[in-house]
Amino acid sequence: MKNKNMKKNVIITVFSAILVIMSIVSVVLFNNKETIKTKNTKKMSATVMSLDDDNVTVLDGNSVIYKFNKKEIDASVGDNVVIEYTGVLDKNKCKQANKVISYKVKHVVTDENGIPKDYLDNGIFSDYYILAHNKLKKMSLDEKINQLLLVRYPDSNGKEILRDKQFGGYVFFARDFKDKTKDQVINMMKELQEVSKIPILTAVDEEGGAVVRVSSNPNLRSEKFKSSKELYQAGGLNRIKEDTIEKSDLLNSLGLNVNLAPVVDVSTNSTDYMYNRALGEDTATTSKFAETVIEASKGKGVSYTLKHFPGYGNNADTHNNAATDNRSLDDIKNNDLPPFKAGIDKGAEAVLVSHNTVNSIDSSNAASLSPSVHNLLRNELGFTGVIITDDLAMGAVSSIKDNAVKAVLAGNDLLITTDYDGSFTSIKDAISNGTVSESLIDRLAFRVLAWKYYKGLMFNNK
């Protein structure tokens, strides 16, 4: 009997020891699993921009756009979320292959001035963020949407249409200056500003050479501005600097405050569509050209716009049809991006994006409608200024349904448009049906307003 009890006690002891060991192993494994999870899991804060059947599109604090699988994030448009994920985000692309572990909706976090912290990017206009946010809070949704529209000046009733619509600005073409005297142009600009509750951007393409909107009128300048190629061949970068200063002074005297130039596309082949409008020199020289123009324009009252991102290359004309860029991403990064980077580093306030479809970045969308192209500009080049579409009426994108909505969702701040009613309506409808977040419109209008304060326009507001 004694031996039997001893045997029983041994079995109990061994069993207990096994349980203890298993418990220890379980704790160790659990802790290791948690350690691995913590080590491999990352977090990001973002705002849900839009939803479709398959994707949730979000915008982070650096204005970089990501798409995640909708099955993993059941959030609503406009939600501010914290996403836990594994893997590495590809900031130069939109669609992500990362595995989402969890997400949670969070309240908007603001600074002491009430500005959402996601807006605070320490960007080029950041000294004016408080003023811009205070103005934004007083605006209606319609007013905010219209701030995103840079409208082709109408054939007639431009002042009356602006009084009613309150656009962000107008783009003027040669026809709008034809046969006018300098005083007539000045009065036209003055009258437009007088009917604007918020001062407007008054923009032209005054590149020089083949594209001259203002100096095509001999009443405004005795001869047309020469192309960058002619200037450089005649007197190098010093001549480019002199021309930029003279051009800026003329535009500013007329009441024009944005020049949709310079063309910093690298083109050295005379058969390229963009060759006659480009400098015609290599990447290094074109980069110096971009620096020279931006530096010379500062303090002159006119903002210059680097174009056509991400570099036009040897692509065909997009005014009438689509054009496809088949160059490698390395080729574009090495040859086409440096002039944009050089101009941005010197304080470029605006970049205009082309309608070329760049297969190595996004084969499904024109660059102007591609979040991946805009991510490249924001992330790779660190651009914090205003991104502008090329004209949405151009043949490469004009037939695309809701191209204004796509442009907004791609990350553009300003949309050049002729069909202002169509652009406005499609954006507002997209907000109403939950396709686009109103908070995204706020974010874009905020940057446009900050630019206007930066330019000194808003301080003249009555």
C-alpha positions in Angstrom: 0.0 0.0 0.0 2.9 2.3 0.9 4.6 1.6 -2.4 1.4 2.3 -4.2 1.0 5.7 -2.5 4.6 6.6 -3.3 4.1 5.7 -6.9 1.0 7.9 -7.0 2.9 10.8 -5.4 5.7 10.5 -8.0 3.2 10.6 -10.9 1.5 13.6 -9.4 4.8 15.3 -8.9 5.9 14.6 -12.5 2.6 15.7 -13.9 2.8 18.9 -11.9 6.3 19.6 -13.1 5.2 19.0 -16.7 2.4 21.5 -16.2 4.8 24.1 -14.8 7.2 23.6 -17.7 4.4 23.9 -20.2 3.2 27.1 -18.5 6.7 28.5 -18.6 7.1 27.6 -22.3 3.7 29.1 -23.1 4.7 32.4 -21.4 8.0 32.5 -23.2 6.4 31.7 -26.6 3.7 34.3 -26.0 6.3 36.9 -25.0 8.4 36.1 -28.0 5.4 36.4 -30.2 4.5 39.7 -28.8 8.1 40.9 -29.1 8.2 39.8 -32.7 4.8 41.4 -33.4 6.0 44.7 -31.7 9.3 44.6 -33.6 7.7 44.0 -37.0 4.5 46.0 -36.6 4.5 49.7 -37.6 1.9 52.5 -37.2 0.7 55.3 -39.4 -1.8 58.1 -38.8 -3.9 59.1 -41.9 -7.2 60.4 -43.1 -9.5 58.3 -45.3 -9.8 60.2 -48.6 -12.0 57.8 -50.5 -13.4 54.3 -50.8 -14.2 52.0 -53.7 -15.2 48.4 -54.0 -11.6 47.1 -53.3 -9.6 49.9 -51.7 -9.4 52.4 -48.9 -7.4 55.4 -50.0 -5.7 57.4 -47.2 -3.6 60.5 -46.9 -0.8 60.8 -44.3 0.7 63.8 -42.6 3.2 64.3 -45.4 0.5 64.4 -48.1 1.6 60.9 -49.3 -1.3 58.8 -50.6 -1.7 55.1 -49.9 -4.3 52.5 -50.9 -5.0 49.5 -48.6 -7.3 46.5 -49.0 -10.8 47.5 -48.1 -11.4 44.1 -46.4 -8.8 45.0 -43.8 -10.0 48.6 -43.0 -13.7 49.1 -42.6 -13.6 52.8 -42.1 -15.6 55.7 -43.5 -14.6 58.6 -45.8 -13.3 61.4 -43.6 -12.3 59.2 -40.7 -8.9 59.8 -39.1 -7.4 56.4 -38.4 -4.3 54.8 -36.9 -3.3 51.8 -38.9 -1.0 49.0 -37.7 0.7 47.1 -40.4 3.6 44.8 -41.2 6.1 45.2 -44.0 7.5 48.3 -45.6 5.4 51.1 -47.2 6.4 52.0 -50.7 6.1 55.8 -50.5 6.6 56.2 -54.3 3.6 54.0 -55.1 -0.1 54.2 -54.1 -1.3 50.6 -53.9 0.3 48.8 -50.9 0.8 45.1 -50.4 1.2 45.5 -46.7 -0.7 43.3 -44.2 -3.0 45.5 -42.0 -3.0 44.1 -38.4 -5.5 46.5 -37.0 -6.8 50.0 -37.2 -8.8 52.4 -35.0 -10.6 55.6 -35.7 -9.1 58.5 -33.7 -10.1 62.1 -33.0 -8.4 64.8 -35.0 -5.4 66.0 -33.0 -4.8 69.7 -33.2 -2.0 72.1 -32.1 -2.5 75.0 -29.7 -4.0 77.1 -32.6 -6.5 74.4 -33.5 -4.8 73.4 -36.7 -4.9 69.6 -37.4 -1.4 68.3 -36.7 -1.5 66.4 -40.0 -1.3 69.8 -41.7 1.9 70.8 -40.0 4.5 69.7 -42.5 7.0 72.5 -41.8 6.5 73.3 -45.5 7.4 76.4 -47.6 4.2 78.2 -46.6 4.2 77.1 -42.9 4.7 80.7 -41.5 1.2 81.4 -42.8 -0.7 78.3 -41.6 -2.4 80.0 -38.7 -3.8 82.7 -41.0 -4.8 80.2 -43.6 -6.6 78.0 -41.1 -8.4 80.9 -39.6 -9.7 81.9 -43.0 -10.6 78.3 -43.9 -12.8 78.0 -40.8 -15.0 80.8 -42.1 -15.5 79.4 -45.6 -18.4 77.3 -46.9 -17.9 74.0 -48.7 -18.7 75.7 -52.1 -16.1 78.4 -51.4 -13.5 75.8 -50.5 -14.1 73.7 -53.7 -13.9 76.8 -55.9 -10.5 77.7 -54.4 -9.2 74.6 -56.0 -10.2 75.8 -59.5 -7.7 77.7 -61.7 -10.1 78.6 -64.5 -9.4 79.5 -68.1 -10.6 83.1 -68.5 -14.0 83.0 -70.2 -14.7 84.6 -73.6 -17.1 87.0 -72.0 -18.5 88.0 -68.6 -15.3 87.0 -66.8 -15.9 89.5 -63.9 -19.6 88.6 -63.4 -18.8 84.8 -63.4 -16.0 85.4 -60.9 -18.3 87.4 -58.7 -20.7 84.5 -58.6 -18.3 81.6 -58.4 -15.3 83.0 -56.5 -12.6 80.8 -58.1 -9.1 80.3 -56.8 -7.9 82.1 -59.9 -7.9 82.6 -63.7 -5.5 81.5 -66.4 -5.1 84.0 -69.3 -4.2 83.3 -72.9 -3.1 85.6 -75.7 -6.6 86.2 -76.9 -7.4 87.8 -73.5 -4.7 90.5 -74.1 -5.1 90.9 -77.8 -5.0 94.6 -78.9 -5.4 95.8 -75.2 -3.2 98.6 -73.9 -1.3 98.2 -70.7 -3.8 100.4 -68.8 -6.7 98.2 -70.0 -5.0 95.0 -68.8 -4.2 96.6 -65.4 -7.8 97.7 -65.1 -9.1 94.2 -66.1 -7.0 92.6 -63.4 -8.0 95.3 -60.8 -11.7 94.8 -61.5 -11.3 91.0 -61.1 -9.6 91.4 -57.8 -12.3 93.8 -56.6 -15.1 91.3 -57.0 -13.1 88.5 -55.3 -13.8 87.9 -51.6 -10.4 86.1 -51.6 -7.7 87.6 -53.9 -7.3 85.4 -57.0 -4.3 83.9 -58.7 -3.8 85.5 -62.1 -1.8 83.1 -64.2 -0.2 83.0 -67.7 2.1 80.8 -69.7 4.8 83.3 -70.5 7.6 80.9 -71.3 9.2 82.8 -74.1 9.6 81.7 -77.7 6.7 79.6 -79.0 4.5 80.2 -75.9 4.0 83.9 -75.1 0.6 85.1 -73.9 1.5 88.6 -72.9 4.4 89.7 -75.1 2.5 88.5 -78.2 0.8 91.9 -77.9 3.1 94.6 -79.1 1.2 97.1 -76.9 2.5 95.3 -73.8 6.1 94.6 -75.0 7.8 95.8 -78.2 9.0 92.2 -79.0 8.1 88.8 -77.8 10.2 87.2 -75.0 12.8 84.9 -76.4 12.9 81.2 -75.7 15.1 79.9 -72.9 17.2 78.1 -75.6 17.8 81.4 -77.5 18.7 83.2 -74.3 21.1 80.6 -73.0 22.9 80.3 -76.3 23.2 84.1 -76.5 24.4 84.8 -72.9 24.2 81.7 -70.7 22.6 81.7 -67.3 23.2 85.5 -66.8 21.0 86.2 -69.7 18.3 83.8 -68.3 18.5 85.7 -65.0 18.1 89.1 -66.7 15.2 87.8 -68.7 13.4 86.4 -65.6 13.7 89.7 -63.8 12.4 91.7 -66.8 9.6 89.2 -67.4 8.6 89.3 -63.7 8.5 93.1 -63.6 6.3 93.3 -66.7 3.8 90.6 -65.4 3.7 92.2 -62.0 3.1 95.6 -63.4 0.1 94.3 -65.3 -1.4 92.6 -62.2 -0.4 89.0 -63.1 1.0 87.0 -60.2 1.7 83.5 -61.5 3.8 82.4 -64.4 3.2 78.8 -65.6 6.9 78.5 -66.5 9.8 77.6 -66.7 9.8 74.4 -68.7 12.5 72.3 -67.0 11.9 69.2 -69.1 15.2 67.7 -70.3 15.2 67.5 -74.1 18.3 67.4 -76.2 16.7 65.8 -79.3 15.4 68.2 -81.9 12.7 65.8 -82.9 11.1 65.8 -79.4 7.7 67.6 -79.1 9.0 69.6 -76.1 12.4 70.5 -77.6 11.5 73.9 -78.9 10.0 74.9 -75.5 12.8 73.3 -73.4 16.3 74.6 -72.7 17.7 72.0 -75.0 20.6 71.1 -72.7 21.6 68.2 -70.5 20.3 67.4 -67.0 23.0 69.3 -65.1 22.6 72.5 -67.2 18.8 72.3 -67.0 19.1 72.0 -63.2 21.2 75.2 -63.1 18.5 76.8 -65.3 15.8 75.9 -62.9 17.8 77.2 -60.0 18.5 80.5 -61.8 14.9 81.2 -62.7 13.5 80.4 -59.2 16.2 82.5 -57.5 15.8 85.4 -59.9 12.0 85.4 -59.5 12.0 85.7 -55.7 10.7 89.0 -54.4 9.4 90.1 -57.7 5.7 89.5 -57.0 5.3 86.7 -59.5 5.5 83.0 -58.6 7.1 80.6 -61.2 5.9 77.0 -61.8 8.2 74.1 -62.7 6.8 72.0 -65.5 6.0 69.3 -66.7 6.5 66.8 -63.9 7.9 64.2 -63.9 9.6 65.3 -67.1 8.2 65.3 -70.6 10.9 63.3 -72.2 10.3 62.5 -75.9 6.6 62.1 -75.5 4.0 63.3 -78.0 1.7 66.3 -77.7 -1.0 65.7 -75.1 -3.2 68.6 -76.2 -5.1 66.3 -78.5 -4.3 62.7 -77.6 -2.9 60.5 -74.8 0.9 59.9 -74.7 2.7 57.0 -73.1 6.1 57.3 -71.6 7.9 53.9 -71.6 11.2 55.0 -70.0 12.5 53.2 -66.9 12.0 54.7 -63.5 15.8 54.9 -63.1 16.1 56.8 -66.3 13.5 59.3 -65.1 15.0 59.7 -61.7 18.5 60.2 -63.0 17.7 62.4 -66.0 14.4 64.2 -65.4 13.9 64.7 -61.7 17.1 66.7 -60.9 15.9 70.0 -62.5 12.7 69.8 -60.5 14.6 69.0 -57.3 17.0 71.9 -58.0 14.2 74.3 -58.4 12.3 73.0 -55.3 15.5 73.4 -53.2 15.7 77.1 -54.3 12.1 77.7 -53.2 9.8 76.8 -56.1 6.2 77.4 -54.9 4.4 75.4 -57.6 4.9 72.4 -59.8 2.7 71.6 -62.8 2.1 67.9 -63.7 1.8 66.6 -67.2 -0.9 64.3 -68.8 1.7 61.8 -70.0 1.1 58.2 -68.8 4.4 57.1 -67.3 4.3 53.3 -67.3 7.2 52.8 -64.9 5.3 54.8 -62.2 1.6 54.2 -63.0 0.5 52.5 -66.2 -3.2 53.0 -65.5 -3.4 56.8 -65.1 -2.1 60.0 -66.7 0.5 61.6 -64.5 -1.9 64.4 -63.6 -4.4 61.8 -62.3 -1.8 59.5 -60.6 -1.4 59.3 -56.9 1.9 57.5 -57.4 3.3 60.4 -59.5 2.3 62.8 -56.8 3.8 60.6 -54.1 7.1 60.8 -56.0 6.9 64.6 -56.0 6.0 64.8 -52.3 8.2 62.1 -51.0 11.2 61.7 -53.3 11.7 65.4 -53.9 10.2 66.7 -50.6 7.9 69.2 -52.3 5.5 71.0 -49.9 4.2 73.7 -52.3 1.2 73.7 -54.6 0.7 71.0 -57.2 -1.2 72.1 -60.4 -2.7 69.9 -63.1 -2.1 70.7 -66.7 -5.4 71.8 -68.4 -8.1 69.2 -67.8 -9.6 70.2 -71.2 -6.6 68.7 -73.0 -7.3 65.7 -75.2 -5.2 63.3 -73.1 -7.7 63.5 -70.2 -10.8 65.5 -71.3 -12.8 62.3 -72.0 -12.0 60.7 -68.7 -15.1 60.6 -66.5 -14.9 62.8 -63.4 -11.4 63.8 -64.2 -11.7 66.6 -61.7 -12.4 64.2 -58.9 -9.6 61.9 -60.0 -7.3 65.0 -60.0 -8.2 65.8 -56.4 -7.8 62.3 -55.3 -4.4 62.1 -57.0 -3.1 64.9 -54.8 -3.4 68.1 -56.9 -4.1 71.3 -55.1 -5.2 73.4 -58.1 -7.0 72.2 -61.2 -6.7 74.1 -64.5 -10.1 73.8 -66.0 -12.3 75.3 -68.7 -15.4 73.5 -67.6 -15.6 75.1 -64.2 -19.2 74.1 -63.6 -18.6 70.5 -64.5 -15.5 70.3 -62.3 -17.2 72.0 -59.4 -20.3 69.8 -59.6 -18.4 66.5 -59.9 -16.3 67.3 -56.8 -19.3 68.4 -54.8 -21.3 65.3 -55.9 -18.4 63.1 -54.9 -18.4 64.6 -51.4 -22.2 64.2 -51.1 -22.1 60.5 -52.1 -19.2 59.7 -49.8 -16.6 59.2 -52.6 -14.4 62.1 -51.5 -13.8 63.3 -48.0 -14.6 67.0 -47.2 -11.5 66.9 -45.0 -9.5 66.4 -48.1 -11.0 69.5 -49.7 -10.1 71.4 -46.5 -6.5 70.2 -46.7 -6.1 71.3 -50.3 -7.9 74.6 -49.9 -5.7 75.2 -46.8 -2.6 74.9 -48.9 -3.9 77.2 -51.6 -4.8 79.8 -49.0 -1.4 79.5 -47.3 0.2 80.1 -50.7 -1.9 83.3 -51.2 -0.8 84.6 -47.8 2.8 83.7 -48.6 2.5 85.7 -51.8 1.2 88.7 -50.0 -2.2 88.6 -51.7 -4.4 88.1 -48.7 -3.1 91.0 -46.8 -4.7 93.3 -49.4 -8.0 91.6 -48.8 -10.7 94.1 -47.9 
